[in-house]
Amino acid sequence: MAVFYRGAGVGTYWQFNDARIRGFTPQSPGVTATVDSLMDHIVQGTVTSPFVSLTRSYGVAFDYAKNFGRKRPTAANPGHVYRIEINDPPLPGLELWDPIVYLGQYLPTPFEPPYQHDGLPNFLLGIVAPVRMKRYRAASYVPPPPGGGTPRSPNLSKQLETLVRALRDAEILAVGTIPAACITHRYDVY
């Protein structure tokens, strides 16, 4: 059995609808899960996907419940962190995808256009925290090699952004419905 978490900020669907009763269902359960839908889900926050985002980190779920709702949580109107326990193997109709492992199968070879960035090392900080550390993403540039050239913005591929965000969020994606029986606790956050 593995333990996962999911944060629900104030005013979000899973704050109003108790997953301990309903379970977690993706918004688009009939859509085929693909590498492109995985990247869109993680990078663009697309919720109309076949995925339910989970995390291995209570801290990540706590941060989401506290900081990513329509309002700040209070004791009278808390956010929630759900604890989810899923057996190995999961129930039929439920798959768990590690986005790093899954996307790794589709990354280009060293001879194709790269998924890696070509900027300064702190460019990654701007990907990890796009609001708090946007100065690293916005101010980063690719210094020209000796002999000339024009400084430019570094390459940021969708694959790189997906990998960094998946690592940042300790993300695991569920494909299919997570039954209510798998949700063992709901902690209030305020």
N, C-alpha and C positions, 0 to 999 in steps of 0.2 A: 504494500500500500504506500502511496505517495501523498504528501500533504501540499496543497496549493492554497492560494488566497486570491480574493477578488475584492477590490475596493468599490464602494458605491458612495459618491458624493451627494450632498444635499440637492434635491430637485431632480436627480437622475432616476431613470426607470427602476433600477434595482434598489433604490432607497424606498420607493413607493410600493414596489411589488416584492414581497418577501420570497426570496429564492428557496427558503427552507420549506415552503409550501409548493411552489411551482417548479423548482429546479431552474437551471440556466439553459435557455434555448437561444441559438443564434437568431439574429433578425432575418436572415435569408437562408433558412435551413436547406432549401432545395437547390441552391446555387452550388455548382461544382467548385470544390476547393482546388485552386491552382497556385503556382508560384506567383503569378501576377496579383491574384486576389490576396495572397498572404502579404506581399509587399504593400499593397494599397491599404490593407487593414492596419499595418504597423506604422507606416510613414504618414499616411493621410488621415489616420484615425477613422477610416471608413467603417461604420458600424453595420451597414447593410451588406454583410458578408456572411459566409458560412461558418465563421469562427466566433468563439467566446474566448476572450483574453483572460488568462490566469497568470499568476506570478508565483515563483517559489519563495518570494520575499515578503514577509509580513510588513516590513518597512515600506516597500513600494506600494502595497495595498493601502496602508495607513495614510501615506502621502496623498494618494488619489482620493481617498474618502475625505480627507481634511481640506485639500486644496483644489479639487477639480469638480466642484459642484456649482450650482447656480447661486448658492449663498454659502457663507461660512457656517460650519456646523455649530450647534449649541447643545446644551444639555436637554433642552426641550425639543430640539429638531436635529438629532445627530446624523452624521454619516455612518456608514457601516463597513466593516471588514468581514467578509464571509470566509470561513475555513472550510475547505473542500478536501475530502479524502477519496481517492480513486484507487481501486485495486488494480493489480497487474496480473493478468491482462484486464483492460476495462470491459465493461458490459458491451454486448453487441450493439453496433450502431454508434459507438463513441470511439473516437481516435484522439490521441494526444500527439501534437507535432511540436518538436523543438525547432523554432524558426532558423536557428543557426545551422543545425544539421540538415534540415530540409533545403534551405536556400543554398547551402554549400554544394549540393549536387548540380546546381544550375549556374555556378559562377564561371566566368570565362577563363580560358587558358591564358598563360602569360603572353601569348602571341596575339590575342584579341584585345579590343579596347578594354582597358582595365576597370575594375570596380573600385580599386584603391584611389585615394586622393593623391594629389601631387603638390600639396601645399605644405606649410610649416606644421610641425607636430601639434601645436596648440589649436589648430583648425578643428581637431576632434572635440575639443571642449565646447565649441559652438554647436556641434551636432548633439552632444550629450545634453546640454542645457541651452536650448535655442533662445530662451528669453533672458535668463540670468547672465549668460555668457555670450550673447550675440556679438559682442565686440570682437571675439576671436573668429567668428564666422564671417562677419562683415569686413573686418580689417585684414583678414588673411589675404595673402597674395602669393603667387608663385614667382619667386625671384627668377629673373632670366638667367640662363647659363652664361658662363663667360663668352664674350664675343658678341653680345647684343641680344636684342629681343625686347619685348614690352611686358612689364609685369601684368599679370592677369589674375582673375579669381581662380582658386583651385577647383579641380574636378570633384564634383559631388554626385555620385551615381545613386540611383534608387537602391541598388544592392547594398552599398556602403551604409547609407542612412538606415536601412532595415536592420543590418547587422549591429550597428552601434546602438540603436534604440532597443532592439531585442535583448542585448547584453545589459544595457542600462536598467531595463525593467525586469530582468530575470524572467522573461516572457516565455510562456508555454501556451500554445493555442489548442483549444478543444474544437474538434469537428464533430458536430452532433450535439444532442441534448445531454446535459449533466443532470441526472435524476436528483430529486429533492433528497433522497436517502443519502446521497454523498455529501450533503452540506451539513456539517456537524455542529457548527457554531456561527453566531452572528454577533460580532463585537461592536458596541457603539463607540463612535469617535467624535469628540468635540473639543 
